[in-house]
Amino acid sequence: MRQVILLLTAAAAVSPASIFILLADAPAMSVAFYRMLFASAILAPIFIYSAFRKKWSGISPKSLLLTAFAGLFLTLHFATWVASLFYTPVANSVILVTTQPIFVASLGFLFLGERLRWLGVVAILIAVSGAVVIAGGDFNLSPEYLKGDILAIIGAVMAAAYMTVGRRVRRDMDILSYVFLCYSFSALGLLIVVLIFNDPLSGFQPKSYLYFFLLGLIPSVFGHTLYNWALRHLKAYLVGVCILGEPIGATLLAWLVLHQKPTVFFYMGAVLIGVGVLILFYSEKK
């Protein structure tokens, strides 16, 4: 029950991300870079203090390499998913990227030996269909959107790879060391992406830096860190499917902050996600 509550808290913490990104009023990749930069900066003094206090003995080269891969996959997730929004409708991008629990389950089976029962497979499909319904049924399968659709799918695979590697590394590494190093590697990767695409790194309004900081603090330091904490105690696909709670929280926040009233599709999709998550946890408990 404690783990379920923490996962719900993580979903709530990650939910404001889209609102903060919109309010930041800056290029998407610049926002992603500063998000991870602030997350790393917030965690740095805590990590250093903890290392000195516990007389830190270091991290094995294998764990460090895997953490670097996790940071790389997180970078590629941000880069491909954000880029997809320029080539395909938002509904297409959202629907395709929310298929990540399917990829998490597949990668978990291949690399972690985590097997799903048939009821678990049904539960994941129900939850993913809920995310599809929340998008409003506006999916448009057209050849002109193929590039963006492929980028969104790659974004889903990269998110799944990030979680799968995180599940493996968290067996051996404490949560603070893992998230600090992973977020730092991701910030470095996003800096390279920003420089390659010649996106700005300065000249933003003061409010933009405030939202960069909030993105680093709430969705990343709190939200993603709780997800990464859970990866040590729960199978990767359980954590992955709980991330589908983000569209529910984001829609409710958009209603409160931006006065974007949800459609009937939201309520239908939210119910499907909830039912899928409940069935999945029931299956695991059995």
C-alpha positions in Angstrom: 0.0 0.0 0.0 2.9 2.4 0.8 4.4 1.7 -2.7 1.0 2.4 -4.3 0.5 5.6 -2.4 4.0 6.8 -3.4 3.3 5.9 -7.1 0.2 8.0 -7.0 2.2 10.8 -5.4 4.7 10.5 -8.2 2.0 10.7 -10.9 0.6 13.8 -9.2 4.1 15.4 -9.1 4.8 14.7 -12.7 1.4 16.0 -13.9 2.2 19.7 -13.9 5.1 19.2 -16.3 3.1 20.0 -19.4 1.7 23.2 -17.7 5.1 24.4 -16.7 6.5 23.7 -20.2 3.7 25.8 -21.7 4.1 28.6 -19.2 7.9 28.7 -19.6 7.5 30.2 -23.1 10.8 28.8 -24.4 11.9 26.3 -27.1 11.1 22.8 -26.1 14.7 21.4 -26.1 15.9 24.4 -24.1 13.2 23.7 -21.5 14.2 20.0 -21.4 17.8 20.9 -20.8 17.1 23.4 -18.0 14.7 21.0 -16.4 17.4 18.3 -16.0 20.1 20.9 -15.2 18.0 22.3 -12.3 17.1 18.8 -11.1 20.8 17.9 -11.0 21.7 21.1 -9.3 19.1 20.6 -6.6 20.3 17.1 -5.9 24.0 17.9 -6.0 24.5 19.3 -2.5 22.3 16.5 -1.0 24.4 13.9 -2.9 27.7 15.5 -1.8 26.6 15.7 1.9 25.3 12.2 1.9 28.6 10.9 0.3 30.8 12.5 2.9 28.5 11.5 5.8 28.4 7.9 4.8 32.1 7.8 3.8 31.0 6.9 0.3 33.0 4.0 -1.2 32.1 4.7 -4.8 30.1 3.1 -7.5 31.1 0.1 -9.6 32.1 0.8 -13.2 29.3 -1.4 -14.5 26.6 0.5 -12.5 28.1 3.8 -13.6 28.0 2.7 -17.3 24.4 1.5 -16.9 23.4 4.8 -15.3 25.0 6.7 -18.2 22.9 4.6 -20.5 19.7 5.4 -18.5 20.6 9.1 -18.8 21.1 8.7 -22.5 17.8 7.0 -23.0 16.1 9.7 -21.0 17.7 12.3 -23.3 16.6 10.4 -26.4 13.1 10.2 -25.0 12.9 14.0 -24.5 14.5 14.7 -27.9 12.4 12.3 -30.0 9.1 12.9 -28.3 9.4 16.7 -28.4 10.5 16.6 -32.0 7.5 14.4 -33.0 5.2 17.3 -32.0 6.5 19.3 -35.0 5.7 16.5 -37.5 2.4 15.0 -36.3 -0.7 16.1 -34.5 -0.5 16.3 -30.7 -3.1 13.5 -30.4 -1.0 11.2 -32.5 2.1 12.0 -30.4 0.4 11.6 -27.1 -1.3 8.3 -28.0 1.9 6.8 -29.4 4.2 7.8 -26.6 1.7 6.4 -24.0 2.3 3.0 -25.4 5.5 2.8 -23.3 4.0 0.3 -20.7 3.8 -2.2 -23.6 7.5 -1.7 -24.4 8.4 -1.7 -20.7 6.7 -5.1 -20.3 8.5 -6.4 -23.4 11.9 -5.1 -22.4 11.4 -6.3 -18.9 10.7 -9.8 -20.2 13.7 -9.8 -22.5 16.3 -8.3 -20.2 15.0 -8.7 -16.6 13.1 -12.0 -16.9 9.9 -10.3 -15.6 7.0 -12.3 -16.9 3.4 -11.1 -17.2 0.4 -13.2 -16.6 -2.4 -13.1 -19.2 -4.5 -11.0 -16.8 -1.6 -8.5 -16.5 -1.4 -8.2 -20.3 -5.1 -7.5 -20.5 -4.8 -4.9 -17.7 -2.0 -3.0 -19.5 -4.0 -3.0 -22.7 -7.0 -1.6 -20.9 -4.9 1.2 -19.2 -3.2 2.1 -22.5 -6.6 2.3 -24.3 -7.6 4.7 -21.5 -4.8 7.0 -22.4 -5.8 6.7 -26.1 -9.4 7.7 -25.2 -8.2 10.7 -23.2 -6.5 12.0 -26.4 -10.0 12.4 -27.7 -10.0 9.9 -30.5 -8.3 12.3 -32.8 -5.7 9.9 -34.0 -5.0 10.5 -37.7 -3.2 7.7 -39.5 -1.8 9.5 -42.6 1.4 9.1 -44.5 2.2 12.8 -44.1 2.5 12.2 -40.4 4.7 9.1 -40.6 7.9 10.9 -39.6 6.4 12.3 -36.4 4.6 9.1 -35.6 7.9 7.2 -35.8 9.6 9.7 -33.6 6.8 9.4 -31.0 7.1 5.6 -31.0 10.9 5.9 -30.6 10.2 8.3 -27.7 8.0 5.6 -26.1 10.7 2.9 -26.6 13.4 5.2 -25.1 11.2 5.9 -22.0 10.8 2.1 -21.6 14.5 1.5 -22.0 15.2 4.2 -19.3 12.9 2.5 -16.9 14.2 -1.0 -17.7 17.8 0.0 -17.1 16.8 1.9 -14.0 15.2 -1.3 -12.6 18.5 -3.1 -13.2 20.7 -0.4 -11.7 18.5 0.1 -8.7 19.3 -3.4 -7.5 22.8 -2.3 -6.6 22.7 1.5 -6.3 21.0 3.7 -3.7 18.3 6.1 -5.0 20.2 9.3 -4.4 23.3 8.3 -6.3 21.3 6.9 -9.2 19.0 9.9 -9.8 21.7 12.5 -9.3 24.0 10.8 -11.8 21.2 9.8 -14.2 19.8 13.4 -14.3 23.3 14.8 -14.7 24.1 12.5 -17.7 20.7 13.5 -19.2 21.4 17.2 -18.8 24.7 16.7 -20.5 23.1 14.9 -23.4 20.4 17.5 -23.7 23.0 20.2 -23.8 24.6 18.5 -26.8 21.2 18.3 -28.5 20.5 22.0 -27.8 23.9 23.0 -29.3 23.4 20.8 -32.4 20.0 22.3 -33.1 21.3 25.8 -32.2 18.5 26.4 -29.7 19.0 29.3 -27.3 20.4 28.9 -23.8 19.9 32.4 -22.6 17.8 35.5 -23.1 14.7 34.1 -21.6 12.3 36.1 -19.4 12.7 35.8 -15.6 9.4 33.8 -15.4 10.9 31.2 -17.7 13.7 30.5 -15.3 11.2 30.1 -12.5 9.3 27.5 -14.5 12.6 25.7 -15.4 13.3 25.5 -11.7 9.8 24.2 -10.9 10.2 21.6 -13.7 13.4 20.4 -12.2 12.0 20.4 -8.6 8.5 18.9 -8.8 8.2 16.6 -11.9 11.8 15.5 -11.8 13.3 15.6 -8.2 10.0 14.6 -6.7 8.0 12.7 -9.4 10.7 10.9 -11.4 12.7 10.2 -8.3 9.7 8.4 -6.7 9.3 6.4 -9.8 13.0 5.4 -9.7 12.6 4.6 -6.0 9.8 2.2 -6.8 11.8 0.4 -9.5 13.8 -1.3 -6.7 10.7 -2.7 -5.1 8.2 -3.2 -8.0 8.6 -4.7 -11.5 9.3 -2.2 -14.2 5.9 -2.7 -16.0 4.0 -1.9 -12.8 5.8 1.4 -12.5 5.4 2.0 -16.2 1.7 1.6 -16.2 1.3 3.9 -13.2 2.9 6.7 -15.3 -0.4 6.7 -17.3 -1.9 8.6 -14.4 0.0 11.6 -15.7 -2.5 12.5 -18.4 -5.3 12.4 -15.8 -3.5 14.9 -13.5 -2.3 17.1 -16.4 -5.9 17.4 -17.8 -7.3 18.3 -14.4 -4.5 20.9 -13.9 -5.2 22.3 -17.3 -8.8 22.7 -16.3 -7.9 24.5 -13.1 -5.0 26.7 -14.4 -5.7 27.2 -18.1 -9.5 26.8 -17.9 -9.4 24.0 -20.6 -12.5 22.0 -19.7 -12.1 18.3 -20.3 -14.3 16.5 -22.7 -16.3 13.3 -22.1 -13.4 11.4 -23.5 -11.3 12.3 -20.4 -13.7 10.7 -18.0 -14.0 7.6 -20.1 -10.3 7.3 -20.4 -9.6 8.0 -16.7 -11.9 5.2 -15.8 -10.2 2.8 -18.2 -6.7 3.7 -16.8 -7.9 3.2 -13.2 -9.5 -0.1 -14.0 -6.4 -1.3 -15.8 -4.1 -0.3 -13.0 -6.3 -2.0 -10.4 -6.5 -5.2 -12.4 -2.7 -5.2 -12.9 -2.0 -4.8 -9.2 -4.6 -7.4 -8.4 -2.9 -9.8 -10.8 0.5 -9.2 -9.2 -0.9 -9.7 -5.7 -2.5 -13.0 -6.7 
